Amino acid sequence: MIRSEDSAHRFHVLRCPQASAITTAELLRERAKLSRVYVVPAELLGREAWRRSTDQFSIDLGEAAAPYVQRELSNAIAIADMQRDGMLKLGVSGGRSIFGLFNHLAVQHYENLRVEIEALVVGPVPHSLYSAMSIAELAVQKFVNANMNYIMNVSVDSGKFMLERIAIHRPQGLKEFDWFVLGIGGKESGSLTAHLATVQHDEEVQARTVGDIMSRLFDASGNELDEGKCNQFVQLSLKDLSDMARRGNRRVLVIAGGRNKVEPIAVILRKNPRLINFLITDELTARMLIRDLRFAGSEGPEYEVSDS
């Protein structure tokens, strides 16, 4: 648990899992300098499940994140309805947590709101259940008046789905988006394993890969790997994410957690300029991230952090 010098506060945290998660979220938000952080209580997902970090854990985390996203989306929808002629645009990546989120998200009845949803990634296997394209199709069903934008062509080459042409890269089009909803892949996670098994990266790239965000691979320093090959099926660059994250009224949301995601999430949080401004994770991952950021020299109050 997180422990402070205030014994009354410590007792409150120990007795109330939700209070512990809220306290952890606020500390992580300060350390990572993010606009929003939500933390799912450890008791909700289970400590053993966190240690195993199975694909089902990622789906469960996405489902648990749904109420938090629902709340934030309701606020964003209200603002969009008032200020942007009733239009909200979402960009989504693939991943099991993102699938769990939209599979569990409650339907919003905003009949006067038009929602446009776009897959930011096509491939490596665009028709899998957890691909960005499939998730965008699922997300469309959650709103009364929504449609999915199809902007990229896909062909089958040697049994693998890949782009027929270079993905449309349009940084000027960032102004169209209100939200990005993304996952982070880590070693032994389903999304990154599928990526490395499908895309023909060389051995050096695979050995240096720590994780991926929006299907863009990065190393332990947060530097992108094999950018040219990823451009074949990823619409936006990491710089585009950074530009979006620095806009105060836009959201670059990552949903990720589990023991195998701690390192890649930490790498993303240490990036300067930042790539995201909104994070939803589980409590044990959040504690490990707080410890990582403390040792990395981030400012903030000191707490003893453990994952037990």
CORHU-V615352 format. One record per pair of residues at least 24 apart in sequence whose C-alpha atoms are under 8 Angstrom apart, sorted by the first residue. I is the first residue (numbers start at 1). J is the second residue. D is the distance in whole Angstrom. If there is no record, write none. Layout:
# CORHU-V615352
I/J/D
I/J/D
This chain:
# CORHU-V615352
1/305/6
1/306/6
1/307/7
1/308/7
2/287/8
2/303/6
2/304/6
2/305/5
2/306/7
3/303/6
3/304/6
3/305/7
4/303/6
4/304/8
17/41/6
17/42/8
17/43/7
21/283/6
24/283/7
24/286/7
24/287/7
25/286/7
27/290/7
27/300/8
28/286/7
28/287/8
28/289/7
28/290/6
30/300/7
31/290/7
31/293/7
31/294/8
31/298/6
31/299/7
31/300/6
32/269/6
32/270/8
32/293/7
32/298/8
34/276/8
34/277/5
34/278/6
34/279/8
35/277/5
35/278/6
36/277/7
36/278/5
36/279/6
37/278/6
37/279/5
37/280/6
38/68/7
38/279/6
38/280/5
38/281/7
39/280/6
39/281/5
39/282/5
39/283/6
39/286/7
40/64/7
40/65/7
40/280/8
40/281/6
40/282/5
40/283/6
41/282/6
41/283/5
42/282/6
42/283/5
42/284/6
45/282/8
47/284/8
47/308/8
50/258/5
50/259/6
50/284/8
51/258/7
51/259/6
52/258/8
52/259/7
53/189/8
53/258/5
53/259/6
53/260/6
54/189/7
55/96/7
55/189/7
55/190/6
56/96/8
57/258/7
58/96/6
58/97/5
58/100/8
58/256/7
58/257/7
58/258/7
59/96/5
59/97/5
59/98/8
59/99/7
59/100/5
59/101/8
60/97/7
60/100/6
61/97/6
61/100/7
61/101/8
61/255/8
61/256/8
61/257/7
61/281/7
61/282/7
62/96/7
62/97/4
62/98/6
62/99/7
62/100/4
62/101/4
62/102/8
62/255/7
62/256/8
63/97/7
63/100/5
63/101/5
63/102/8
63/103/7
63/104/5
63/105/8
64/101/8
65/101/6
65/255/8
65/280/7
66/101/5
66/102/7
66/104/6
66/105/5
66/106/8
67/105/7
70/105/7
70/106/7
77/113/8
81/112/8
81/113/6
86/112/6
86/113/5
86/114/6
87/113/6
87/114/5
87/115/6
87/116/8
88/113/7
88/114/6
88/115/5
88/116/6
88/177/8
88/178/6
89/115/6
89/116/5
89/117/6
89/118/8
89/176/7
89/177/5
89/178/5
89/179/7
90/115/8
90/116/6
90/117/5
90/118/6
90/177/6
90/178/6
90/179/5
90/180/6
90/181/7
91/117/6
91/118/5
91/119/6
91/120/6
91/177/7
91/179/6
91/180/5
91/181/6
92/117/7
92/118/6
92/119/5
92/120/6
92/121/8
92/132/6
92/135/7
92/136/7
92/180/6
92/181/5
92/182/6
93/119/6
93/120/6
93/121/6
93/131/7
93/132/5
93/135/8
93/180/8
93/181/6
93/182/5
93/183/7
93/214/6
93/215/8
94/121/7
94/130/6
94/131/4
94/132/4
94/133/8
94/135/7
94/182/7
94/183/7
94/191/8
94/214/7
95/130/5
95/131/6
95/132/7
95/182/8
95/183/6
95/184/8
95/185/8
95/191/6
96/130/6
96/190/8
96/191/7
97/183/7
97/255/6
97/256/7
98/130/8
98/135/7
98/181/7
98/182/7
98/183/6
98/255/7
99/129/8
99/130/6
99/135/6
102/135/7
102/138/7
102/139/6
102/142/8
103/138/7
103/139/8
105/142/7
106/142/7
107/141/8
107/142/5
107/143/6
107/144/8
108/142/7
108/143/5
108/144/7
109/143/7
109/144/6
110/143/7
110/144/7
110/145/8
111/144/6
111/145/6
112/145/8
113/145/7
114/145/5
114/146/6
115/140/8
115/143/7
115/145/6
115/146/4
115/147/7
116/146/6
116/147/5
116/148/6
116/149/7
117/146/7
117/147/6
117/148/5
117/149/6
118/148/6
118/149/5
118/150/7
119/149/8
119/150/8
120/214/7
120/234/6
120/235/5
120/236/7
121/214/7
121/215/7
121/233/6
121/234/5
121/235/6
122/152/8
122/154/8
122/162/8
122/163/7
122/233/5
122/234/6
123/161/6
123/162/6
123/163/7
123/233/6
124/160/8
124/161/6
124/162/6
124/194/8
124/195/6
124/198/6
124/199/7
124/233/7
125/160/7
125/161/5
125/162/7
125/198/8
126/161/7
160/198/7
162/232/8
162/233/7
163/232/6
163/233/6
165/232/7
166/231/7
166/232/5
166/233/7
167/231/6
167/232/6
167/233/6
167/234/6
167/235/5
168/235/6
169/235/5
169/236/6
169/237/8
170/235/8
170/236/7
171/236/7
171/240/6
174/240/7
174/244/7
177/250/8
178/249/8
178/250/5
178/251/6
179/250/6
179/251/5
179/252/6
179/253/7
180/251/6
180/252/5
180/253/6
181/252/6
181/253/5
181/254/6
181/255/8
182/213/7
182/214/6
182/252/8
182/253/6
182/254/5
182/255/6
183/213/6
183/214/7
183/254/5
183/255/5
183/256/6
184/211/7
184/212/6
184/213/5
184/214/7
184/254/7
184/255/7
184/256/6
184/261/7
184/264/7
184/265/7
185/211/5
185/212/5
185/213/6
185/256/8
185/261/7
185/264/7
186/210/6
186/211/5
186/212/7
186/260/6
186/261/5
186/263/8
186/264/6
187/211/6
187/260/6
187/261/8
188/260/7
189/260/7
201/226/7
210/263/8
210/264/6
211/264/5
212/264/8
220/264/8
220/267/6
221/267/7
222/267/6
222/268/6
222/271/6
238/275/7
239/275/8
241/275/5
241/276/7
242/273/6
242/274/6
242/275/4
242/276/7
243/275/8
245/274/7
245/275/6
245/276/5
245/277/5
246/274/8
246/277/8
251/276/8
251/277/6
251/278/6
252/276/5
252/277/6
252/278/6
253/277/7
253/278/5
253/279/6
253/280/8
254/278/6
254/279/5
254/280/6
255/279/6
255/280/5
255/281/6
256/280/7
256/281/5
256/282/8
257/281/5
257/282/6
257/285/6
258/282/7
258/284/8
258/285/6
259/285/7
261/285/8
262/288/7
262/289/7
265/289/8
266/292/7
266/293/8
